[in-house]
Amino acid sequence: MDPFTKSIFLFCGGKSDRIKILMWEGDGFVLLYKRLESGRFRWPRNPAEVKPISWKQFTWLMQGLDIEQPTAIKLVNPGKIY
């Protein structure tokens, strides 16, 4: 992936209690760091589990929640009615 796009890249340490966020702002990179005082981030354990996430899922991740919330209302693509 191109790090100079409007994307953020997330990196998690081995203990899963720290996360680094890297994003490009046009004139340089921004690096954010978050360390949980208790608990762990729900993080992929192998390359097959890595996937893009939405901003809502990112918020859940930062709150220590699983990015797949079973009770969340799923977004519907207009024109696709099931």
Secondary structure as the mmCIF struct_conf table of DSSP 4:
data_model
#
loop_
_struct_conf.conf_type_id
_struct_conf.id
_struct_conf.beg_label_comp_id
_struct_conf.beg_label_asym_id
_struct_conf.beg_label_seq_id
_struct_conf.end_label_comp_id
_struct_conf.end_label_asym_id
_struct_conf.end_label_seq_id
TURN_TY1_P TURN_TY1_P1 PRO A 3 PHE A 4
BEND BEND1 THR A 5 LYS A 6
STRN STRN1 ILE A 8 CYS A 12
TURN_TY1_P TURN_TY1_P2 GLY A 14 LYS A 15
BEND BEND2 SER A 16 ASP A 17
STRN STRN2 ARG A 18 TRP A 24
BEND BEND3 GLY A 26 GLY A 28
STRN STRN3 PHE A 29 ARG A 35
BEND BEND4 GLU A 37 GLY A 39
BEND BEND5 ARG A 45 ASN A 46
HELX_RH_3T_P HELX_RH_3T_P1 PRO A 47 GLU A 49
HELX_RH_AL_P HELX_RH_AL_P1 TRP A 55 MET A 62
TURN_TY1_P TURN_TY1_P3 GLN A 63 GLY A 64
BEND BEND6 ILE A 67 ILE A 67
TURN_TY1_P TURN_TY1_P4 PRO A 70 THR A 71
BEND BEND7 ALA A 72 ALA A 72
HELX_LH_PP_P HELX_LH_PP_P1 ILE A 73 LEU A 75
TURN_TY1_P TURN_TY1_P5 PRO A 78 GLY A 79
#
